Amino acid sequence: MSVFAVLWIYQKEHNNLTSLQQKELSNKKQLIVELLKPMIANLYYWEQYNFSKNDFSPDKNAHLDKDIGDFLIGMDSYSQFRLINLDGKEVFRLNRKQNGQIVKSIELQDKADRDYYQVTKDLGKNQIYLSPLNLNQENGILEVPYIPMIRGVAPILDTLGNKLGIVVINFSAVKLLDLLKKDNQYPFMLLDHDGNYLVSKDGAKEFAHLIPDGRKITFKEDRPQVWDSLNTEESKTLFDNGDLWVKTGLDFPNELSQTPLFQHKFADIKTNNKWVLLKHIDSQLLNAGIKREIFSVLLINALVILAIFCMSFLETKSENSEREYLKALELINNELEIKSSELENKNNALANIQNKLEVRNAQLLAYNNIVAHNLRAPTTSVSALVSMLTESKNFDEVKGYFPKLHKVTHAINTLVDDLLVYVRILNDDDQIRLENIQLDPLIMACLDLYVETLDKETIEVKTDLSGWKEIKFSKIYLQSITQNLISNAIKYRDPNKKSVIHIRTLLENNKKVLVFEDNGIGVDLNRYGSDIFKLYKRFHRGLSGKGMGLFLVKTQLESLNASIEVNSELGTGTTFKIIFDNYE
């Protein structure tokens, strides 16, 4: 009980701590989103501003100084405001000094080679680009002291829709980063999608990937195992060497695409920014909060042990009492062992019976599906041939149908024999029997079921078994699968062209693959792709069928760890690819 109490306390404290850190990261994520939304609204405002062609001429845009300057005074997050023409050259620029003063820059720079210009020069109307969080540069040189910022870019069009240039606003991230660093009981980190530090307890690591002669150490290099786990696991928490890591992700397009602008219009944001917010609690801090509770439990445990010892000491004073106690205890233990063994044997027996029933039910269901579905095609062929015989007007015509009728009846007999073998398997063995199967005769036997349809004039069957010719599998299942796919190719052929069914084998990734390809009417996978293997799903009106064949094929394959893929296009045809896993 003491051990369980300690484990319960330990787990509860961990869960509480994890929940608190996840909530804190969620709040920080929401803070980032809320601080970015005004930035997007400001960009959209300037995108809709009535700029003219003259505004993109440095000699004619002096009237912008007051309007834009006055606006910048009240927007302390604006670090720079620039207009750039279609050649990538600045035509208007306002800078905010460290004391907050707004100053117009006379020195205009060429930004044609900057990544944000290259990315955004083809932006369309109402589109906005947000750059990665990086450090400000002037004339290609990092500005010192370092100023972290995000650049927002939007295209400027005149009233006729002609593109005049772009507006670029440098939004200072100093306030944002200061808020993220504030009130962190445990170390907090902000990383970009490459694992570079944007916020770190060690200030020397922040933006190290941008600073010349810096250490350029990334989180991925510091903690490779943690980085790999956080990027491959859906879990928001991770334990590594006793340390707890709590993570949340911030995908800019997903989080900011629903930023409302006006009249139910949302922002069209182009950016590849993806941030990772991390909290790190090392093992010492992680366990510090539960030491007192554990000490209390251990103290109670010690007192209980002492009390038990005193009682045992008094009890064992009498030798007779001790012998009787031990004998009774031994008898109880023996009885418990016997009952435990009996109970375990009964549980094992019940589990075996349950497993056998589940296997038998699945096999009987598969058998019912095979009997109900696979006997339909050959009996239909017999019915068609009998109808032809009835309508025949002379003996020579009748005589011509006998070989076909013989083939179909022989195929039916073969199918019935195989079903009888399958029934014997159900009665004798819980496992589906696997055997070495020669593929060519099996396919030929299946084609014989459709001998009256496959006349080589309207439907031609081509086989290429050069990839492999033999496989160890369930014969009855492979016959059923082959028959169903051939039947589908015939049923859904294109009446306006000669139909061709191509059956071939190949090897992919050291696995045997069987391909059935036709040039029939095809299926719209964009519309029906998720339903194509479901029971009673049909995709072509006016054609017979119950929608069971493909369901049966997929069920039989999956029961033996094989799989099936489909590729289809309306008016072109359909290709089914069967992939056999771990079959010789």
C-alpha positions in Angstrom: 0.0 0.0 0.0 2.9 2.3 0.7 4.4 1.7 -2.7 1.1 2.3 -4.4 0.6 5.5 -2.4 4.0 6.8 -3.4 3.4 5.9 -7.1 0.0 7.6 -7.0 1.4 10.8 -5.5 4.3 10.7 -8.0 1.9 10.3 -11.0 -0.6 12.9 -9.7 2.2 15.5 -9.2 3.6 14.8 -12.6 0.1 15.1 -14.3 -0.6 18.4 -12.4 2.8 19.8 -13.4 2.4 18.7 -17.0 -1.1 20.2 -17.2 0.0 23.5 -15.8 2.9 23.7 -18.2 0.7 22.8 -21.2 -1.8 25.5 -20.1 1.1 28.1 -19.8 2.4 27.2 -23.3 -1.2 27.5 -24.7 -1.4 31.0 -23.1 1.9 32.0 -24.7 0.8 30.6 -28.0 -2.4 32.6 -27.8 -0.4 35.7 -26.8 1.7 35.4 -29.9 -1.4 35.0 -32.1 -3.1 38.0 -30.5 0.0 40.2 -31.0 0.3 39.2 -34.7 -3.3 39.8 -35.6 -3.0 43.7 -35.4 0.1 43.4 -37.6 -1.9 41.6 -40.3 -4.7 44.1 -40.0 -2.2 47.0 -40.4 -0.7 45.4 -43.5 -4.2 45.0 -45.0 -4.9 48.7 -44.2 -1.9 49.9 -46.1 -2.6 47.4 -49.0 -6.0 49.1 -49.4 -4.6 52.7 -49.0 -5.1 54.7 -52.2 -1.4 54.9 -53.3 -0.8 56.3 -56.8 2.0 55.9 -59.3 3.6 59.1 -58.1 3.8 57.7 -54.6 6.4 55.3 -56.0 8.6 58.1 -57.2 11.0 59.5 -54.5 10.7 63.0 -56.0 6.9 63.1 -55.8 5.9 61.3 -52.6 6.9 63.9 -50.0 3.2 64.3 -49.1 3.3 60.8 -47.6 5.7 62.0 -44.8 3.0 63.4 -42.6 0.2 60.9 -43.1 2.4 57.8 -42.6 4.6 59.5 -40.0 1.6 60.4 -37.9 0.4 56.9 -38.1 3.7 55.4 -37.1 3.9 57.6 -34.0 1.0 55.7 -32.5 2.2 52.3 -33.6 5.2 51.5 -31.3 5.6 48.1 -32.9 6.5 49.7 -36.3 10.3 49.7 -36.7 10.4 50.7 -40.4 7.9 51.5 -43.1 9.0 51.2 -46.7 7.6 51.4 -50.2 9.5 49.3 -52.8 9.0 49.6 -56.6 8.8 46.7 -59.0 12.6 46.8 -59.5 13.2 46.1 -55.8 14.4 49.6 -55.0 13.1 51.6 -52.0 11.2 54.8 -53.0 10.0 55.8 -49.5 11.3 54.9 -46.0 10.6 55.9 -42.4 12.7 54.6 -39.5 12.0 54.6 -35.8 15.0 55.6 -33.7 15.6 54.1 -30.2 14.1 57.2 -28.6 10.9 56.6 -30.6 11.4 59.5 -33.0 10.2 58.9 -36.6 12.8 59.9 -39.2 12.6 59.8 -43.0 15.6 58.1 -44.5 17.3 59.9 -47.4 19.4 56.9 -48.2 17.2 54.5 -50.1 18.5 50.9 -50.6 18.2 48.3 -53.3 16.4 45.3 -51.9 16.0 43.3 -55.1 18.2 40.5 -53.7 16.5 40.2 -50.4 14.6 37.0 -49.8 11.4 38.7 -48.7 11.3 40.7 -52.0 11.9 37.6 -54.1 9.2 35.7 -52.3 6.6 38.5 -52.4 7.2 40.2 -55.8 4.5 38.0 -57.3 1.9 38.4 -54.6 -1.6 39.1 -55.7 -4.3 41.4 -54.4 -5.3 40.9 -50.8 -2.3 38.5 -50.1 0.1 39.1 -47.3 3.5 37.6 -46.6 5.1 37.3 -43.1 8.8 36.6 -43.0 10.6 34.4 -40.5 11.6 36.0 -37.2 15.1 37.3 -37.7 17.5 40.2 -37.1 17.3 43.5 -38.9 20.0 44.3 -41.5 21.0 47.6 -43.1 22.9 47.4 -46.4 23.3 43.7 -45.9 24.9 44.1 -42.4 23.3 43.1 -39.1 22.2 46.2 -37.1 23.9 46.4 -33.7 22.4 46.1 -31.1 20.5 43.2 -32.6 16.8 43.9 -33.2 14.6 40.9 -33.7 11.7 41.5 -36.1 9.2 40.1 -38.5 8.7 41.7 -41.9 5.2 42.0 -43.3 4.8 42.5 -47.0 1.7 43.3 -49.1 1.3 44.2 -52.8 0.2 47.7 -53.8 -2.2 48.0 -56.8 -3.7 51.1 -58.4 -7.5 51.6 -59.0 -7.2 49.8 -62.3 -5.5 46.7 -60.8 -2.0 47.5 -62.1 0.7 46.6 -59.6 2.8 49.5 -58.4 5.1 47.8 -56.0 5.0 46.5 -52.4 4.7 47.9 -48.9 7.2 46.5 -46.3 6.7 47.0 -42.6 9.3 45.9 -40.1 7.4 44.8 -36.9 9.7 44.8 -33.9 9.5 41.5 -31.9 11.3 42.9 -28.8 8.0 43.4 -26.9 6.8 40.0 -27.9 9.9 38.2 -26.9 10.1 40.1 -23.6 6.5 38.9 -22.8 7.4 35.3 -23.6 10.4 35.4 -21.3 8.4 36.9 -18.4 7.2 34.8 -15.4 8.7 31.5 -16.5 9.1 29.2 -13.4 10.8 26.6 -15.6 13.1 27.2 -18.6 11.2 28.3 -21.7 12.4 27.9 -25.3 11.0 29.2 -28.6 12.4 27.4 -31.7 11.8 27.7 -35.4 11.0 24.7 -37.6 14.8 24.1 -38.1 15.4 23.9 -34.4 17.1 27.3 -34.2 16.8 29.2 -30.8 14.6 32.3 -30.9 14.2 32.4 -27.1 16.5 30.5 -24.7 17.6 30.7 -21.1 21.1 30.9 -22.5 21.0 34.3 -24.3 24.1 33.5 -26.4 22.1 30.8 -28.3 19.3 33.2 -29.4 19.5 33.9 -33.1 23.0 32.3 -33.1 22.3 30.9 -36.6 22.1 34.5 -37.9 25.1 36.1 -36.0 28.5 35.9 -37.8 31.2 34.1 -35.9 28.5 32.9 -33.4 28.4 29.4 -32.0 25.5 28.5 -34.3 24.3 25.8 -31.9 20.8 24.6 -32.6 18.4 22.7 -30.3 18.6 19.8 -32.8 22.4 19.6 -32.1 22.0 20.2 -28.3 19.3 17.5 -27.9 19.1 15.3 -31.0 17.0 12.6 -29.4 14.5 15.0 -27.9 14.3 16.9 -31.2 13.6 13.7 -33.2 11.0 12.6 -30.7 9.2 15.9 -30.6 9.1 16.0 -34.4 7.8 12.4 -34.9 5.4 11.9 -32.0 1.9 13.3 -31.6 2.3 13.4 -27.8 2.7 16.9 -26.3 4.9 15.6 -23.5 8.2 13.6 -23.5 10.3 12.1 -20.7 14.0 11.9 -21.5 16.6 10.7 -18.9 14.2 11.8 -16.1 13.6 15.3 -17.6 10.1 16.4 -18.6 9.6 18.2 -21.9 6.3 19.9 -22.7 5.6 21.1 -26.2 3.1 22.9 -28.3 3.4 24.0 -32.0 2.4 27.2 -33.7 1.8 26.9 -37.4 1.3 30.5 -38.7 -0.9 29.6 -41.8 -3.3 27.5 -39.7 -3.5 29.9 -36.7 -3.6 33.2 -38.6 -5.6 32.3 -41.7 -8.8 33.0 -39.8 -7.9 36.5 -38.8 -11.0 38.6 -39.6 -10.4 41.8 -41.7 -13.9 43.1 -42.5 -17.3 41.9 -43.6 -16.4 38.2 -43.0 -13.3 38.5 -45.1 -10.3 36.6 -43.7 -6.6 37.2 -44.3 -4.8 35.3 -47.1 -1.4 34.8 -45.5 1.7 33.4 -47.3 4.4 32.2 -44.8 6.2 29.0 -43.9 6.7 30.0 -40.2 6.3 27.1 -37.8 7.4 27.6 -34.2 7.8 25.2 -31.4 7.2 26.3 -27.8 9.0 24.2 -25.2 9.1 23.9 -21.4 11.9 22.0 -19.8 11.8 20.7 -16.2 14.9 18.7 -15.2 14.6 15.6 -13.0 15.7 17.5 -9.8 13.0 20.1 -10.1 10.5 17.5 -11.3 11.0 15.5 -8.1 11.4 18.3 -5.7 7.7 18.9 -5.3 6.9 15.4 -4.1 9.7 14.8 -1.7 7.6 16.0 1.3 4.7 13.8 0.4 7.0 10.8 -0.1 8.7 11.5 3.3 5.3 11.5 5.0 4.3 8.2 3.5 7.6 6.6 4.5 7.3 7.9 8.0 3.8 6.4 8.3 5.2 3.2 6.8 8.0 3.1 9.4 5.5 3.6 12.3 3.3 0.8 10.9 6.3 -1.5 10.6 7.3 -0.7 14.2 3.8 -1.4 15.5 3.7 -4.7 13.6 7.1 -5.6 15.0 5.9 -4.9 18.6 2.8 -7.0 18.1 4.8 -9.8 16.5 7.3 -9.8 19.4 4.5 -10.1 21.9 2.8 -12.8 19.9 5.9 -14.9 19.4 6.6 -15.1 23.2 4.5 -18.3 23.3 6.2 -21.0 21.3 2.9 -22.9 20.8 1.2 -19.8 19.5 4.0 -19.3 17.1 3.8 -22.9 15.8 0.1 -22.7 15.4 0.4 -19.4 13.6 3.0 -20.7 11.2 1.0 -23.9 10.5 -2.2 -22.0 9.9 -0.4 -19.5 7.7 1.2 -22.4 5.7 -2.2 -24.0 5.2 -3.7 -20.7 4.0 -0.9 -20.2 1.6 -1.2 -23.7 0.2 -5.0 -23.2 -0.3 -4.4 -19.9 -2.0 -1.8 -21.4 -4.4 -4.2 -24.3 -5.3 -7.1 -21.9 -5.9 -4.9 -19.5 -7.8 -3.7 -22.3 -10.0 -7.2 -23.6 -10.6 -8.4 -20.1 -11.4 -5.5 -19.5 -13.8 -6.2 -22.8 -15.6 -9.9 -22.0 -16.0 -9.1 -18.5 -17.3 -6.7 -20.0 -19.9 -9.2 -22.5 -21.0 -11.9 -19.8 -21.4 -9.5 -17.6 -23.4 -8.6 -20.5 -25.7 -12.3 -21.3 -26.3 -13.0 -17.6 -27.0 -10.1 -17.4 -29.4 -11.3 -20.5 -31.2 -14.8 -19.2 -31.5 -13.7 -15.8 -32.9 -11.5 -17.6 -35.5 -14.3 -20.0 -36.4 -16.9 -17.2 -36.7 -14.6 -15.3 -39.0 -13.9 -18.3 -41.2 -17.6 -19.2 -41.4 -18.4 -15.7 -42.4 -15.7 -15.7 -45.1 -17.1 -19.1 -46.4 -20.6 -17.7 -46.6 -19.4 -14.8 -48.6 -17.4 -17.0 -51.0 -20.4 -19.4 -51.6 -22.9 -16.5 -52.1 -20.7 -14.4 -54.3 -18.4 -16.6 -56.3 -20.9 -19.1 -57.5 -22.9 -16.3 -59.2 -20.6 -15.8 -62.2 -20.4 -19.5 -63.4 -24.1 -20.2 -62.8 -24.9 -17.1 -64.9 -22.6 -18.4 -67.6 -24.5 -21.8 -67.5 -27.8 -20.0 -67.7 -26.6 -18.0 -70.7 -25.3 -21.1 -72.5 -28.6 -23.0 -71.8 -30.5 -20.0 -73.2 -28.4 -20.1 -76.3 -28.9 -23.9 -76.6 -32.7 -23.4 -76.3 -32.7 -20.8 -79.0 -30.5 -22.8 -81.4 -32.1 -23.8 -84.6 -29.9 -26.6 -85.8 -27.7 -29.3 -84.3 -24.4 -27.8 -85.6 -25.1 -24.6 -83.7 -26.0 -26.5 -80.6 -22.9 -28.6 -81.0 -20.7 -25.5 -80.9 -21.9 -24.6 -77.4 -21.0 -27.9 -75.8 -17.3 -27.3 -75.3 -18.1 -23.9 -73.6 -20.7 -25.5 -71.4 -18.2 -28.3 -70.6 -15.6 -25.7 -69.5 -18.0 -23.8 -67.4 -19.4 -26.9 -65.7 -15.9 -28.1 -65.1 -15.0 -24.8 -63.5 -18.1 -25.0 -61.3 -17.1 -28.5 -60.2 -13.6 -27.3 -59.5 -15.0 -24.4 -57.4 -17.3 -26.7 -55.5 -14.5 -29.1 -54.8 -12.4 -26.3 -53.5 -15.3 -25.1 -51.3 -15.6 -28.7 -49.9 -11.9 -28.7 -49.2 -12.3 -25.3 -47.4 -15.2 -26.8 -45.3 -13.0 -29.7 -44.3 -10.3 -27.2 -43.3 -12.9 -25.4 -41.1 -13.9 -28.6 -39.5 -10.3 -29.9 -39.0 -8.1 -26.8 -38.3 -8.5 -23.4 -36.9 -5.9 -21.9 -39.2 -6.3 -21.1 -42.9 -4.1 -23.6 -44.8 -1.4 -22.1 -47.0 0.0 -24.0 -49.9 2.3 -23.4 -52.9 0.2 -22.2 -55.8 1.1 -22.1 -59.5 -0.4 -18.8 -60.6 -0.8 -19.6 -64.3 -3.3 -22.5 -64.0 -5.2 -20.7 -61.3 -5.8 -17.7 -63.5 -6.7 -19.9 -66.5 -9.2 -21.7 -64.4 -10.8 -18.4 -63.3 -10.9 -17.2 -66.9 -12.7 -20.4 -67.9 -15.6 -19.2 -65.8 -16.2 -16.4 -68.3 -15.5 -18.3 -71.5 -18.6 -17.1 -73.2 -17.7 -13.5 -72.5 -13.9 -13.4 -73.2 -14.2 -13.9 -77.0 -11.0 -11.9 -77.9 -13.0 -9.6 -80.1 -14.7 -7.4 -77.6 -12.6 -8.4 -74.5 -9.0 -9.5 -74.7 -7.0 -10.9 -71.7 -3.2 -10.5 -71.6 -1.1 -12.2 -69.0 2.6 -11.5 -68.1 3.8 -13.7 -65.2 7.5 -13.0 -65.7 7.8 -11.3 -62.4 7.0 -14.5 -60.4 5.0 -17.6 -61.1 4.4 -19.2 -57.7 3.3 -18.1 -54.2 2.5 -19.7 -50.9 -1.0 -18.5 -50.0 -4.6 -19.7 -49.5 -5.7 -21.2 -52.8 -9.4 -20.7 -52.1 -8.8 -17.1 -51.2 -6.6 -16.4 -54.2 -9.2 -18.0 -56.5 -11.9 -15.8 -55.0 -9.8 -12.6 -55.3 -8.8 -13.3 -58.9 -12.4 -14.2 -59.9 -13.8 -11.0 -58.4 -11.3 -8.7 -60.0 -11.8 -10.3 -63.5 -15.5 -10.1 -63.0 -15.2 -6.3 -62.1 -13.1 -5.7 -65.2 -15.7 -7.4 -67.4 -18.7 -5.8 -65.8 -17.3 -2.2 -65.9 -15.8 -2.4 -69.4 -16.2 0.6 -71.8 -18.7 -0.4 -74.5 -17.3 2.1 -76.9 -13.9 0.4 -77.3 -12.3 -2.9 -77.3 -11.7 -4.0 -73.7 -8.3 -5.3 -72.6 -7.6 -6.9 -69.3 -3.9 -7.2 -68.4 -2.8 -9.5 -65.5 0.9 -9.3 -64.6 3.3 -10.1 -61.7 6.3 -8.0 -60.5 8.5 -7.4 -57.5 8.5 -4.2 -55.5 10.6 -3.6 -52.4 11.3 -7.4 -52.2 7.6 -8.1 -52.1 5.5 -10.0 -54.6 2.9 -7.9 -56.4 0.0 -9.1 -58.6 -1.6 -6.4 -60.9 -5.0 -6.4 -62.6 -5.4 -3.6 -65.1 -8.2 -2.8 -67.5 -9.2 0.1 -69.8 -12.9 0.2 -68.6 -15.0 3.1 -67.5 -13.1 3.7 -64.3 -14.1 5.2 -61.0 -13.9 8.8 -59.7 -11.6 8.2 -56.7 -11.8 11.9 -55.6 -15.5 11.2 -55.0 -15.6 7.5 -54.0 -12.0 6.7 -53.0 -12.9 6.3 -49.3 -15.8 4.0 -50.0 -14.4 1.8 -52.8 -13.7 -1.2 -50.5 -16.7 -0.8 -48.3 -19.6 -3.3 -48.1 -22.6 -2.6 -50.4 -21.0 0.5 -52.0 -21.8 1.0 -55.7 -20.5 3.7 -58.0 -22.1 3.2 -61.4 -25.9 3.4 -61.9 -27.4 1.1 -64.4 -24.9 -1.7 -63.9 -25.8 -4.8 -61.8 -23.9 -5.7 -58.7 -24.3 -5.6 -54.9 -21.1 -3.9 -54.0 -19.6 -7.0 -52.2 -16.8 -8.1 -54.5 -14.2 -5.5 -53.6 -15.1 -5.7 -49.9 -14.6 -9.5 -50.0 -11.3 -9.1 -51.8 -10.0 -6.6 -49.2 -11.3 -8.8 -46.3 -9.6 -12.0 -47.6 -6.3 -10.2 -48.3 -6.2 -8.5 -44.9 -6.9 -11.8 -43.1 -3.6 -13.1 -44.4 -1.6 -9.8 -44.0 -1.8 -8.8 -47.6 -3.1 -5.5 -49.0 -4.6 -4.0 -52.1 -4.3 -0.6 -53.7 -6.4 1.0 -56.4 -5.7 3.6 -59.1 -8.5 4.7 -61.4 -9.5 7.5 -63.7 -12.9 8.0 -65.3 -12.9 7.0 -69.0 -9.4 5.6 -68.8 -9.5 2.5 -66.7 -8.7 0.9 -63.3 -5.6 -0.8 -61.9 -5.7 -3.0 -58.8 -2.3 -3.8 -57.2 -2.2 -6.7 -54.7 0.9 -6.6 -52.4 1.8 -9.9 -50.6 3.7 -9.3 -47.3 6.0 -12.1 -46.0 4.9 -14.7 -48.6 7.5 -16.9 -50.4 
